[in-house]
Amino acid sequence: MEKAEGIVLRQTSYRESDKIVVVFTREFGKIGMVARGAKKGKSRLAAVTQPFTTGMFSFFGGRGLVTLQQGDVIHNFSSIQQDIFLTAYASFVCELLDKATEERQKK
Protein backbone atom coordinates (compact mmCIF):
# COMPACT_ATOMS: atom_id res chain seq x y z
CA MET A 1 0.00 0.00 0.00
CA GLU A 2 1.43 3.36 -1.06
CA LYS A 3 0.30 6.87 -0.15
CA ALA A 4 1.07 10.06 -2.06
CA GLU A 5 -0.19 13.60 -2.51
CA GLY A 6 -1.05 14.53 -6.08
CA ILE A 7 -3.24 16.37 -8.56
CA VAL A 8 -5.72 14.77 -10.97
CA LEU A 9 -4.65 15.51 -14.55
CA ARG A 10 -7.47 13.70 -16.35
CA GLN A 11 -10.17 11.08 -15.96
CA THR A 12 -11.81 8.67 -18.37
CA SER A 13 -14.76 6.35 -18.01
CA TYR A 14 -14.02 2.68 -17.58
CA ARG A 15 -16.71 0.03 -17.54
CA GLU A 16 -20.10 0.84 -16.06
CA SER A 17 -19.19 2.50 -12.76
CA ASP A 18 -15.38 2.83 -12.75
CA LYS A 19 -12.98 5.59 -13.77
CA ILE A 20 -9.37 5.63 -14.86
CA VAL A 21 -7.67 8.63 -13.29
CA VAL A 22 -4.21 9.97 -14.13
CA VAL A 23 -2.59 11.57 -11.08
CA PHE A 24 0.71 13.46 -10.95
CA THR A 25 2.57 13.03 -7.66
CA ARG A 26 5.88 14.33 -6.38
CA GLU A 27 6.97 10.93 -5.07
CA PHE A 28 6.03 8.62 -7.98
CA GLY A 29 5.52 10.91 -10.98
CA LYS A 30 2.52 10.28 -13.22
CA ILE A 31 0.39 7.29 -12.18
CA GLY A 32 -2.68 5.75 -13.82
CA MET A 33 -5.22 4.59 -11.24
CA VAL A 34 -8.44 2.61 -11.48
CA ALA A 35 -11.08 4.05 -9.15
CA ARG A 36 -13.67 1.32 -8.72
CA GLY A 37 -17.23 2.60 -8.33
CA ALA A 38 -16.20 6.27 -8.69
CA LYS A 39 -19.03 7.06 -11.13
CA LYS A 40 -21.69 6.08 -8.61
CA GLY A 41 -23.39 8.97 -6.81
CA LYS A 42 -22.59 7.88 -3.28
CA SER A 43 -19.02 6.77 -3.96
CA ARG A 44 -16.35 7.91 -1.53
CA LEU A 45 -13.99 8.31 -4.51
CA ALA A 46 -16.28 10.54 -6.61
CA ALA A 47 -15.01 13.86 -5.24
CA VAL A 48 -11.31 13.06 -5.23
CA THR A 49 -11.32 11.86 -8.87
CA GLN A 50 -12.52 15.17 -10.36
CA PRO A 51 -10.05 17.03 -12.64
CA PHE A 52 -7.82 19.70 -11.03
CA THR A 53 -8.40 18.21 -7.56
CA THR A 54 -5.43 17.84 -5.24
CA GLY A 55 -5.63 15.09 -2.69
CA MET A 56 -3.95 12.39 -0.67
CA PHE A 57 -4.24 9.10 -2.56
CA SER A 58 -3.82 5.60 -1.10
CA PHE A 59 -3.29 2.90 -3.69
CA PHE A 60 -1.72 -0.48 -4.29
CA GLY A 61 -0.35 -2.24 -7.30
CA GLY A 62 2.85 -2.66 -9.24
CA ARG A 63 3.44 -1.81 -12.86
CA GLY A 64 0.74 -0.41 -15.08
CA LEU A 65 -2.56 0.72 -13.61
CA VAL A 66 -2.82 0.68 -9.84
CA THR A 67 -6.01 0.43 -7.80
CA LEU A 68 -7.10 3.51 -5.88
CA GLN A 69 -8.28 2.48 -2.42
CA GLN A 70 -8.86 5.78 -0.66
CA GLY A 71 -8.61 9.47 -1.41
CA ASP A 72 -8.92 12.60 0.69
CA VAL A 73 -9.52 15.97 -0.99
CA ILE A 74 -7.00 18.65 -0.03
CA HIS A 75 -8.24 21.35 -2.43
CA ASN A 76 -10.79 21.06 -5.23
CA PHE A 77 -10.20 24.35 -7.09
CA SER A 78 -13.92 24.99 -7.55
CA SER A 79 -13.18 28.50 -8.86
CA ILE A 80 -11.45 26.93 -11.88
CA GLN A 81 -14.40 24.64 -12.56
CA GLN A 82 -16.86 27.55 -12.48
CA ASP A 83 -15.02 29.75 -15.03
CA ILE A 84 -14.86 28.53 -18.63
CA PHE A 85 -11.63 30.42 -19.42
CA LEU A 86 -9.84 29.17 -16.30
CA THR A 87 -11.03 25.66 -17.12
CA ALA A 88 -9.55 25.95 -20.61
CA TYR A 89 -6.19 27.20 -19.31
CA ALA A 90 -6.01 24.57 -16.56
CA SER A 91 -6.96 21.83 -19.04
CA PHE A 92 -4.19 22.97 -21.36
CA VAL A 93 -1.59 22.89 -18.56
CA CYS A 94 -2.74 19.46 -17.34
CA GLU A 95 -2.71 18.07 -20.89
CA LEU A 96 0.78 19.49 -21.46
CA LEU A 97 2.06 17.93 -18.22
CA ASP A 98 0.41 14.62 -19.13
CA LYS A 99 2.00 14.49 -22.59
CA ALA A 100 5.42 15.77 -21.47
CA THR A 101 5.98 13.19 -18.71
CA GLU A 102 6.42 9.45 -18.81
CA GLU A 103 4.63 7.03 -16.51
CA ARG A 104 6.37 6.63 -13.12
CA GLN A 105 9.17 9.10 -13.92
CA LYS A 106 9.99 11.31 -10.94
CA LYS A 107 10.67 14.96 -11.81
N, C-alpha and C positions, 0 to 999 in steps of 0.2 A: 504494500500500500504506500503510495507516494502522495505528497501534499505540496502544492505550489500556488502562488499568487499569480494571476494572469488576467489578460483581457481577451474577450471573445472577438475574433476577427470576422468570422462568418459562420453561418449555420445552413444546413440543408436537411430536407426531409429524408427520412429513412424508414421504410416500412410504414405501418399504419399509425403507430404512436411514438416512434423514436425519432431522434435527431442526431445528425453528425455535426459536431461543433469543432471548429478549429480555434485553439487557444494559444496565445503567445505568452510564454512565461520567461522569467529571468533565469531560472534554474535549468530548465530543460529545452528552451527554445520553442519552436512551433510544434504543437501536439494535436493530432486528430483524436477526438473522443466521441464515443457513442453514449448518448444520454438516453437511457431506456425509459420510455413513458413520458418524455419531456413535452410531448404535444398534447397530453391530456390536461384538462383544465385545473385539476387539483394536484398536479404533480409538484413535488418539492424542488424539481430541477427546472421548472418552466421559467422562473424569473432569472436564474443565473445563466441561462443559455441564450439570452437575448443579445443581439449585436451591440457592441460598444460597452458592455457591462464588465466591470472589473470585479473579481471575486477570488475567494480561496477555494481551490478545487482539490478534492480528494479522489484519487483514481488508482486503478491497478491494471497491470498488463505489461507486456514486453514490447516487442517490435510492432509496428503497424498501428492500428487503431487500439486505443485503450478504452476501458469502460469507466465512465464517470459514476462514482458512487455517491458523492455528496458535494454540494456547492453552497457557499455563503456569499451573498452579495456584499461587496464593499462599497461600490458606487455604481449607479446605473446610468448616469449621464442622461437623465430624462429631458434636459434642455436641448440636447442634440436631436433626440427623437421627435421633438415637437416642432423643429424648424427645418424646412425642406432644404435650405441652402447648407446649413450645418450638417445635415444628414448626408448630403452629396459630398461635401469636403471630407467628412469622417470616413465615408465609404471608400473614397479614393485613397486615403492614407492607409486604411486597413487592407485594401486590395493590393496596394503597392508593397506593403510589408509582407503580405502573404506570398506574393510572387517573387519577391527578392530574397526570401529565406528558404533554406532547405529544412526538411523535417528533422527534428531533434538536434539541430545545430545551435549551440549556445553562442550568443553574440555579446 
